[in-house]
Structure formats: structure tokens, C-alpha cells
């Protein structure tokens, strides 16, 4: 009964974290380029009261054993990098990635980060920046003053036209062998880790890289109905674990109240 209390408690703690992940997904349903997460669990160690295959004499072995587990434990919150819906904005520097890849940005300390949020802007010097003012790397060049039109093709060729004439440059995307291994830092940014592997750069539309869609932004890949269903399942799992705690407590109470 003591084991049941602790096992059920681990189940309740696991479902609390599960609800935290679901809540964060729902909170970012309208966050551009956001990728939802899912939680993964493992069962804990087992008490092997009788091991399967134990020798019972005369060459006979037990076909099964007596193993009692100690509950569950969250081991990962995997980020799912499926593509979100593309929404048309008409803004000339809004760029959505359709397929695999990230935009590379430079952090204030000089390090690099990566994002799927293509809501790009131009600062006072013409640099292409994110909504947080971080310069976009990957071949993006300053947009000259007086530019009247900016065309971004699906293969990453950027053409600007204005009083200074026509300028063309090539932008590139970055990808990772294991994007789920990237570390989310907030502000729609990810940073490289040992799990993600080293960044690889390439032209959009080549060698498996995604293509660019000008005038569009990628929305979150969170599906509200799916997350609501997950929330109900988590709530019911939490509830049934609390019932197990209650049942174990009642059994202990009965044992404590035994009279000779």
C-alpha cells in the first residue's frame, strides 16, 4: 500500500508536467513559427519479487514473475517540427519557410541563434532584422535607402529596385541533423546543442532545403482541438491517480483500525 501511494504520486506529478506542456502549446497558438512540444514518459524501476524464468526445480522455470513498478517519470519534452499553416500578409519582408530550414540570426553577444519566424523588418541602416531587432544572417544584405520594391524568390534570390539601381543577392537557410535537439530560448529562437548537431547551410529549394514564400508568415503548428483532447486525457489520468492514492489510504486506515 505504501508503494501504491508513491507510485500514484509519481503519476500525478507526471500529469502535472504534461499539463504544463499542453498549456504552453495553447498559449502559443498564435505565435509565428512556434513548434509544439509533446511529453514522453518512462516507467520507473521494478521490485522483482519473483524473477521471470526462475528455477523452481526439476528443470522447470517460471513462465512469468512477480514484478511491481514504482510509477512513471517524464524523460523528454520533444519538439515537433511539422510545418505550420502559411498565412498571407502581403508585407514585402514577411518570408515563410516551406519545408526544412531556419533563418540564422545574430545575438547581442555575437553568438548565433535560429528561428522559423519570418516576420522580418528593416532598421535605420537598412539591415534586415527580426521583430526583436536581431540582425538576420545567412546572406541577407542591407536594403538600400529609397528601395521601391523587394522581390524574394522561392530559391532565395533577393532583388531590390530603387533609385540606386537594381541589387541582387542570395540568402541561405540553415538546418540540423536533429532539430528536436535544439534548445529553445524563448523569443522564437533556438540555439545549437550537442544533440542537434552542427548547422548546415544551403540554398532554398536545393538538397532538401525548404523554399521561401514572400508575403507569407508561418503560423504555429499547434492544433487547438488536439491539445484540448490531450488536456482532458491528462486531467483524467491525474484524477485516476488521485483515486489510487485515496484507495491506498483507505486500505491503510482499515489495517490500522483492526482489532483483536
N, C-alpha and C positions, 0 to 999 in steps of 0.2 A: 504493500500500500504506500509506503514511503517512496518507493521507486515510481509508482504511478503519479504521485504528486509532482515530483521533479520532472518526469517525462512530459506531463501535460503542461507544466510551466514553460519548458523549452518550446513547446508547440505554440503557446500564447505569445512568447517573445518573438518567435519567427514570424507569426502572422502580424504582429505589430510593425515589424520592419517591412513586411510585404505591403502593408497599407501605406507606409511612408513612401515607398517607391511608386505605388499607384497614384498617391496624392500628388507627387512631384510630376508625374506624367500628365495628369489632368490640369495641373497649374500651368503647364507649358503648352497647352493645346494650340495656342495662337502664337507661339514663339517661332520665328522664322528659322528654318534649318534644324530645329530641335529633333533629337533622336530619342525615342522612348527606351526605357530600361525594363528588364524583367529580372526577378529574383530567382535564384536557384538554391535548392536545399539538398542536404545530405542527412542520412540517418547517423546517429551517434554510436558510440561503442556498445557492444553487447556483452551481457553476462552469459557465458557459456556454462549453464548449469549441467547440461549433458551435451557433449560434442557429437555432431553427426558422424557416423562411421566408427563410433567407439566399439571396442571389442567386448562382447557380452559372453564370451566363452564358446567353446566347441566350434571355433571358426566362424561364428555368427557376429555380425556387426549391426549396429542400429541404423535403420534406413534414414531416420531423422533424429534431430536432437532437441534439446530444450534451450532456446536462446531468447533472452528478453532484452529488448533495446532500451535505450535511455533517452529517446526523443529525437528531435531534429535540430539542425543547425544551418543557418544561412551561410553559404560559402562564396557566392558571387552575385553581383548585380550586373548582368550582361547588357550592354547597349546594343540595340538593334538598328542597323544602318540601312534599313529599307528606305526607298525614296518616298518623300512626302509629295503631296499634291502641288502642282505648279499653278500659281495664281498670277494672272496678268496685271501689271501695274502701269505699263506704258512709260515708266521712267527710263531714261537712256542708260543709266548706270546700274539699274537693277539687273542682276545676272543670276540665273538659276543653273545649277549643275544637274544635268540629266544623265545619271549614271554614276560611275565611280570617280571619286576625287574630292579634294578640298582646296580652298583658297589658302595661301600662305600669307600670314601677317607677321609684322614685327612688333614685339612687345616693347614697352618703355625701357627695359633693361638690356635690349638688344637681342634677346632670345627670340625664337620663332614659335608661333602657335598656328593652329589650323582651324578653319571654320567652314561650314556649309552655308552660312548666311550670306547671301549675295546682295544685300541691300547696301550698295556702295555709294560713297559720296565723294566730293572733291573739296579739298581745303583751300585756303587763300593762296597757296603757292601752286595749285594745280595737281597736287598729289592725290592719287586715288586712295581713299581711306574707308574704314568701317564706320559704323554709327558711333563707335566709341573713340574715333579719332586715330585708330591704329593704321599705319601705312600698309597697304596691300603689296606684297612682293610677287614673285612668280612672273616677272617680265612686265608688270604694269609700269608705264611711264607717265610722267605728269601730263595733264591735259592743258595745252597752251591756252592763254587768255584769248578771248574772242572766238573760241571754237563754237561753231554754229551747229555742228552735227557730230555725233559719235556713233559709229557702227561697229558692233561686236558680232562677228560671225560665229557659227557653231564650232569651227575649228580653232577658235581663239585668236583670230586675226582682228586687230582693233584698228579702225581707220578714223582719224579725226580730220575735220574740214573746217577751215576758218580763214581769218584774214592773213594768217601766216602761211597759208597753203594747206597741202594735204600731208598728213603724217601717218605712217603705218608701223605697228609693232605687234609682236607675237607674245601672247600670255600663255602660261602653262599651269597645269594642275598638279597637285601632289597626292599621292596615295600611299597606303601602308599595307604590308602583308596581312596584318591582323588589326584592322581598325577598332575592333572591340577592346583592344589592349590600350587604346589611347586614354589618357587621364583627362576627364572633364574638369575645367577650372572655373566654370561659370562664364557669363557674357558671351555665350555661344562659341566658346573656344575650347580647343583640345591641345594637349601637349604630348610630345613623343615620350614613350617609356620603353624599357627593355622588352616588354611584352608586345608592343605594337610593331617593333622592327624599325629599320631606318626608313626615312622618307624617300620616295622615288618620284621624280618629276617627269612630265611628258606633255606633249601637245594634246589638247582636247580632241577626242574622236580617233586617236591613234592608240594601238596596242592595248585596247581595253579601257582606256580613259573615257570618262563621260564627255558629253558635248555641252556647249553653253547655249543658253536661251536668253537673249537680250529682252528686256522689258518684262521679265517674269521673276518671281521670287519663290523659293521652295518653302512650303509650309511644314509644320510639324507632322511627323508620321503617326501621331497619337490618334487612335480611333476611340471616341468618347464612349460609344456603346460597349466596345470590348473592355475598356477599363472599368466601366460600371459593373459589368458582369464579374470581372476579376475582383472588384471590391466586395460584391455580395458573397463570392466564394470565400474570400479572406475573412469576412465577418462571420460567416457560418463556421469556418474552421476554428476561429477564435472562440466562438460560442461553445462548440462541442468540446474543446479542450478545457474550457472553464467548467463544463459539466463533469468532465473526468476528475478534475480537482475536487469538485463538490462530492462526487460519489466516493472518492478515496477518503475524504474527510469524514463522511458519514460512516463508512466501514470502520475507520479507526475509532470513531465515537462509540460504535456498537461494541467493539473489542474492549474499550476502556470501561464500559458500563457492565461487563459481565459480572455476575455474582455467583458464588458457590452455592 
